[in-house]
Amino acid sequence: MQAPAPAAGLASIAAPAAAPTSPQPHTIAYDRYSLIIDGKPTYLWSGSFHYWRLPSPDLWADVLQKMKAAGFNAVEIYFDWGYHSPRRGVYDFSGIRDVDRLLDMARDAGIYVIARPGPYINAETDAGGFPGWLVTTAGKPRSTAPDYTAAYREWMTEIDRILARHQLTDGRGTVLLYQVENELYDDSADTRRYMQDIEDKAHADGITVPLIGNHNDNFFTGVGAVDMPGYDSYPADFDCTRPERWNNVYDFASERKRLTRSPLFFPEFQGGAFDVWGGPGYEACRKLTGPDFERVFYESNIAAGSTMQNFYMTYGGINWGWLSSPGVYTSYDYGAPITANRTLTTKYDQQKLIGYMTQAVPSLARTDAVATSAPDNPRLRVNARVNPEDGTRFYILRHADATDTSNDTTHLRIALGTKTETTVPQQPGTAIRIDGRDSKVLLANVHFGKQDLAYSTSELMTQLSLGDRDIAVLYGRHDEDGETVLRYAAEPTTQVIDGKVAMHWDAATHTLRLNYRHDGLARVAVHQGDSTLLLLIGDNEAAIRFWQLPTQAGPILLRGPYLARTAIHDGDRLALTGDTDAAGEIEVFTAPDTRGFSWNGVPVAANVTASASLQAHLDGPTPVSLPHLTTWHISEAAPEIAPAFDDSAWKAADRATTPNPYWNHKLPILDADDYDFHHGNVWYRGHFKATGKETAILLGANTGVHLGNHGIFTAWLNGHFLGNNPSGAQQFPIDPRWLKAGGDNVVSVLVENTGHLQEEHSGTFREPRGLIGASFAGAPTDIRWKIQGNVGGEALPDPIRGPFNAGGFYGERMGWHLPGFSDGRWATTTLPRATDKPGVDWYRTSFRLDLPAGQDVPIALRIHDIAPHHYRAIIFINGWQMGRYISDVGPQTDFELPAGLLNTHGDNTIAIASWSTAQDGGLGEVSLVAQGNLRSALHVGTVAAPDYEQVMQAQRALSKPAKGDATK
Ligand code: GAL
């Protein structure tokens, strides 16, 4: 099978549910050519998606369907240990963490899963996926250290148990491959034993699918070897500031040679790039890795013989809460084919064109490189491959220097059957065009249905057979010449239904030659004997409007809408689902006995066209307008600054020992992780008896330095602002009038924790967070520290929103971010609002949405500052932390509020905590923006989560609140 057949509709999509069927076991094998699933060589065309970066399960189904619709037959998924485990021994797989549901959705969407449970995953996420509680352990990570081993086995037991239930091998799901660890480029004996232990554990836990690796040349044989090794490759790098810059194509020939048992496999080939704080934004990353990049590099992989390509990322998502590792910001859009708000881009269109071909020409899964004549234009190069069994040939044509931007033309000499090479195109005065940074895969000697395609200088997007009729979609760049030659036993009858196509029958060679220019959509019908062919020849813009969907009775083709999701035959009618971005036509190519169809459950009136298709009109979305956020309630929210604040219930930061070998600073240990505060902002209050001689205070903090330094801490002495610093140590002068000589003095420090570093195998994720030292100049005065981060530390009062959602701001501890909190006594304000007072202010407002039913309107919250100010804001929608905005760093200003968290048919609460880090803080203008508007089959259920009362109750049950906390 080319891809698993989808179940009849997803739970969240308006389509009839499938009858339960008994599981069918499947075989997964592989050889040096390709994966072989149930005996069929299969081209793996896969994309990465992280469910934990999209905390609204119905939207998982949306992403998976969008991937399936674009021709992806697999999705690669990291499972994030830290996301599921707030404390040792505690694992949550419910709600937004319901991995069973995710894997069922993948099965229902008809898409294979490459499972990547780590234990280490990297992924620009906090500690590379290690849980917060692992930070303060001692053993070397990613080694056989006993404490590390005990920890990760705990996780593997939990996640393997779920993955094992969904394996393709026993037919209960579509888990196809299982990745062991992540990019471990270390071949030491200990690392090999560590790898072997994960593998033995997976097998003991019931994993039966092949084990894969993305460790480049490592773990091919011997202890720790994986079944299918793979190579990760990011040829465009990650510098989105220069999106025009290209690198050349690397030749994977030696890797191809090294892999003697398994195919050339890219577990991660570049699908976009992450952006950093202060970076150029994701549209630049999307340009860096745009459709031209996709064509040239992904087709070069085909030329190198790869039959397993996974793209990192296909949908990137959102680093909501404190999920990100230091350096990257809230959006993990990644410049991917599907944007963070689930919009389809030109990168998606391009991947669809190639992806469909990889599935439409099964011969591509088994090819050898073969010599071929060079193009007559020396600026160009061609690689040829042939399927040794059926003779299908693939010519991959691009510039010799892949960075070349010149537009060129050429002729190619291609092998047709056993004859000597033929120069194509044959039509005098025409040539094959290759523009700068373009690439084409041209086919020769292809058999499909009853057809025998000699060659085409157009690219084949897809082909399918409907009853007695074969259909092929060919395409080329707008206005380029194309030539297609088909073989027939005798002269066929032909009919140009649409467009301008010249035809020439050559009786000597038994070939029908079609010449045309790619412009809109041309249609040609060709009949000969019992063969009927409909050729649809489009320019790229026309081609991308086609969708091929599987049904119980084989594939169908349709054209027109923004997205086609599912198709089910129901007697002589077809039930289709999908999305439209505007009113327009839909054309359906389906079995001849199909009388009509419905769209999103509503029957539509269709005409039969000259192409023997069904055509109808579809409505677009109705326009939407969003409420203006005019009135805000505001409260000051940093009582910790005041000397009289009661911190008696806070933990004393007075420890003298820690297992964490990374604490190499003076005592006491101040690392927030040692006090179980792993995520978000942390308050420290230091009490000291002043001598009066203190002239300055030296404060050292580590907020997480990586890819630039955009964390921050701010400090106050007896309520007087000392200043701020990004990370590291700073001496703050003390005005003697601020000190109470002989009395209790307080220094209050608010420290951001931008996340734990990713792990390079040495323990970097253990780098301390929070204060790392404090001392006075002028006098050796001692300080006694108290610390307060998120309420409960590892014992979460709100496990639904989980460990990354809330930090240690006063308002977070008081539940001000939650729906149901009453801000009625707060003052009101409008935005923007400026303040000269460093500290933290909370802003709250509510609004009602009633979006038209059956529409998918991705909504974002926008913060707009005319000029940057010194503040950073944390954005909550209905209690969910969906954004971190830094006015003086950027670049993100629009924060996606995913449906499901956002109530699109009811009341919503926004809470924004703004931390003014200097005397020019405040909060900019805040508005809601629609990032799209689709009439859609998507239905999104509300994600259940506790409100203010429920969380407060849980908090009370956990511990007695701090006195100061209780009084405000
Ligand atoms: C890879 C890694 C991924 C991700 C990617 C960059 O090296 O395996 O997890 O971090 O780099 O986005």
Residues whose N, C-alpha, C, O or C-beta is under 5 A from the ligand:
A	BS01	GAL	I121 N122 A123 E124 E183 F274
